[in-house]
Amino acid sequence: MAGRAARLVLLAGAAALASGSQGDREPVYRDCVLQCEEQNCSGGALNHFRSRQPIYMSLAGWTCRDDCKYECMWVTVGLYLQEGHKVPQFHGKWPFSRFLFFQEPASAVASFLNGLASLVMLCRYRTFVPASSPMYHTCVAFAWVSLNAWFWSTVFHTRDTDLTEKMDYFCASTVILHSIYLCCVRTVGLQHPAVVSAFRALLLLMLTVHVSYLSLIRFDYGYNLVANVAIGLVNVVWWLAWCLWNQQRLPHVRKCMVVVLLLQGLSLLELLDFPPLFWVLDAHAIWHISTIPVHVLFFSFLEDDSLYLLKESEAKFKLD
């Protein structure tokens, strides 16, 4: 929810540097990659590389050139450490120790666990909340949108390509927009369905324009940053304002307020940018790990709130 907005803000700023970092600008790195490609990535040498490459690596799309970049990255890191220098970044990222075909193992596993938590809570929600609850279908749709986003986050951290990067960004934006839609339905739409229908159309138009511009015209990290800051702020302020307004009347709303505040606080972990511990665990992975219980709490709020709305609607029906 709000945390995806904060994550996008920080990721967009970091991604703007992805066109070049200190490590990949080093002559020793570039010369190493060039020499490696000449020796291993053409003719018989390439056939030899492919014959000894594990099947899971080829299925994940790891090429000879990718392997050269990976090996030369560690050669460069070793030289930096020998000279007493700080660990450099490469192409906007810290060096990570690859595990099997996982490019960023900790973040990939953490993303998967976030998705698993969302799936478990979705199953629980569908078990305990009747489909007749006014918010049922909106909440279930939000859960599926979240699952899709965590799937692409897992894929992106497993294998960083132009496609997986875009899908990670686009799906994260979709979660934030759907969170705003969820808030709109809860605060306005139950009383004014026409308003929420118009707002839904507006959000779909915004998402279509956003994705089309970044896909067809230019993947502009600066624009992406501004756009996601804007929608993220709307998301946070709207949810928080509604929580503060209703916390006395509806005690379960405090769960939602805690979620919003926790996600904003936990997002500060992203600012602790440091080389990965054991070349696996960086601040981004720690942030992903920390959000797992927050998803459980938010779906717990959705369950409580949906049951409350169902009880309220049934009481009104009896009065009528």
N, C-alpha and C positions, 0 to 999 in steps of 0.2 A: 504494500500500500504506500504509505508516505516514504518508507525506507527505499523503495524503488526509485522515487524521485530524487532523494538525496544521493543515491548511488549513481544515478545517471548524471547528475551535476558533476560529481567528482570524476566519473569515467570519461565524460566528454572533455573535461579539461586535460586529463592525462592523454586521451587519444589524440588530441591535437598535436602532441609531440611525436606521434607514432611514425611520422615520415622520416624521422632521424633522431637518434640518441647518441650519447657519447660513445658507447661501445661499438655500435655499427658504423660510426664515422672513423674509427681507428684504422689507420693503414694496415696494421698487422692483421686485423680481422678481415678486411677486404681482400688483402693479398692471400690470406689463408683460404678464404672461400673460393677465390678465383683459381688457385692452384688445385684445391680439392676437386672442383668441378672439372677441370681439365684432365685430371688423373682418373676420376671415377665415374663421370657422368656422361660418357659417350662411348660408342663402339662396344668392344668386347668387355671393357671395364664396367659399363652400364649393365650389360647382361649378367655379369658376375654379381654386381650389387643386387640386382633384382632376384637372382637365384638364391641368394643367402638372406634376403630380407624376410622377416617373419610375415606370415600371411595377414596377421592382424594389423601390422604397420601399413601394408599396401592397401588394405581395405579402408583404413582411416585416412588414406590420401597422402601419406608421408613419401616424398620423392627423394631422389638422390641429392638434389639441390637443398632440400630441407635438412637432410642429414648433414650436409656440409656446413650449413649455417649453424646447426646445433653443436657439432663438434668444434667448430672454430670459435663459437661463443665461449666455450669452456677453456679453450686455449688462451683466449684474450683475458678471461677472468683470472686464470692462473697467473698470467704475467702481471696483471694489476695487483694481485695480492702479494706476489713476490716483491714487488717494488714498494709495498706498503700503502698503496692507493685504495680508495674506496671502490666498492663493487659498482661497475657501471651498468646502465640499462641498455637494452638492445631493442630497437624498433618500438620504443615507448614502454617496454616491459622489463621487469627484473628477470635475471636468469633463473629458470626453474629446472630442477632435475626431473627428467621425463620418466614416467613409470608405465611400462608397456606402451600403449599408444596415447596415454593421458599427458597432455602438454603441461597442464597445471593441476596436478592430482588432488590437492587439498580443496581447491575451489570447485573442481568438478564433483567431488564426493559431497561437499557441503551443499552445492546446488541440487544434487540428486536428493539429498536428505530433506531439503526444504520442500521439494516437490512431493516426496513421500509423505511428509507431515501434512501437506495440503490435501493429498489424496485420502489419507486416513481420516482427516477431519471432514472431508466431503462425504465420505461413506457414513460417518457418524451423524452428520447433519441430515442426510437423507433417511437415516434410520429413525431418528428421534423427532424430526420435524415433518408434520403432514404436508402434502403438496397443496393443501387448501390454504396454507399460511400466505398472507398477502405478499411477503418478501421472498417466498420459497424459490421461485424460478430465477429471480434476479441474483440471489445469493449463490445458487447452483451454477449459473452462468459465470459469475465472478470466479468461482472455484476452478472452473475449467479454463478460463483465461489465465489464471495464476499458474495452473499446472502446465499449460503450454509455454508460458514464459520461463518457468524453471527447467523445462525440458531443453529449451534452446540455450539457456544459461549453461546447463550441463554440457551440451554439445560444443558450445563456444569455448569453454574452459578445457574441454577435451582436445579440440582441434581448432585453432584460431585461423580462420580464412576470411576473405571478404564477405562471403555469404553468411557464415555463422556469426560474424560480428554484426552484420546488419540485422539478422533475425533476432539476435539477443537484444539489440537496441530497440527495434520496432516492437517486439513483444513486451518489453519492459514498459514502453510508452503506452501500449494497449492496456496494461494492468492499471497504470495510474489513471488513464481516462475512464476505465471501467469502475475504478474506485470512486471517481467523481460522480459517475452515473449512479452507482450504488447509493451514494450519499444523497443525490438529488431525489431518487425514488423514495428513500426513507424520510427525507425532510419535507418534500413538496409533492412528489408524485402520487402518494396514496390518496391525497385530497384533491389533486388537480392532475389527472392523467394526461390531459391535452398538453400541459406544460412539459411534462417529462417526455412525451413523444417528440415534441419539437426540440427539446434539449438533446435527446438521443440522436436525432438527425444531424444536429449541429456537431456533436462529438464525432460521429462517423465521417462527416465531411472534413473535419479537422484532421482526423487520422489519415484519411485518404490523401489529402493535400500534402501532409507531412511526409508520408511514406513515398508518394509519387515524386516529390521534389528531391528527396535524398536518394532515391533509386534511379530516377530517369534524368535528372539534371546535374546534380552535384551532391556528393556526400559531404556536406558542410558541417564540420564539428562545432564551429562557433554558433551557427544557427540552431543546431541540435541542442546545444547547451542552453541557449536562451529560451527555446521552446519548452524544454523540460523543466527548467527553473520555474517558468510561468505556471505551467499546469500543476507542477508539484506544490507550489505555494497555495494555489487555489484548493487543491486537495487537502492539504494540512489545515489551512485556516477554516475551511467549511466544516470538516469533521470536528475539529477542536471546538469551534463555536457552538455547534449543535450539542456536543458532549457537555460543555459547561452550562448550557441553558437547561439541560434535562437531567443532570446528574442527581439532583435532589429528588425529583419525581420518579426517576427510573434508575435505581441503584446499579443495575447491570451495565449501564452506559459507561460506568467508570472503567470497565475493562477496555472499552474502545479508546478512552482517553489515555489510559496507561500505554496501550499499543502505539498510539500516535507519538507520545512523548518518548517512549523507549526507542522507537525506530529512529527518531531524530537524534537522540543521544548516541545510540549505537553507530549511527552513520559517521560520527566523528572518528571512529576507529580508522576510517579510510584516510584520514589526515596523517595517521602515524605511518607514513610511507617509509618502509625499511626493507633491506634485502631479505629474502625469505629465510626463515630459520630452517636449518638443515636443507636448504635449497628447495623447500616444499611449502612452508607455512608463512604466508605474508599477511599484511593487515587486511587485505581484501578477503582472503580466505577466512580469517578470524571473524570478520564482519558477517560473512555468509553463515558461519557456524552459529553465531550469536542470535541470528534472526529465526532460527528453527522454532524455539519455544514461543516466540512472538506470534508466529502464524497460528499456533495452537490456541493462544489466548484470543486472537481476533475471531477465529471461527467459533470459539466458545461464546463470544459476544453475539455473533450472528445467530447462533442457535438460541440463546436466551432471548434475544430481541424478537426473533421470528415466533417463538412460542408465546411471548407476551402479546404480539400483534394478533396472533390467532385467537388467543383468549379474549382480547378486546373486541375483535370483529364478531366472535360468537356471542358475546354479551350484547352487542348492539343489535344483532340479528334477533335475539330473543325479545328485546324490548320492542322492536318493530313488529 
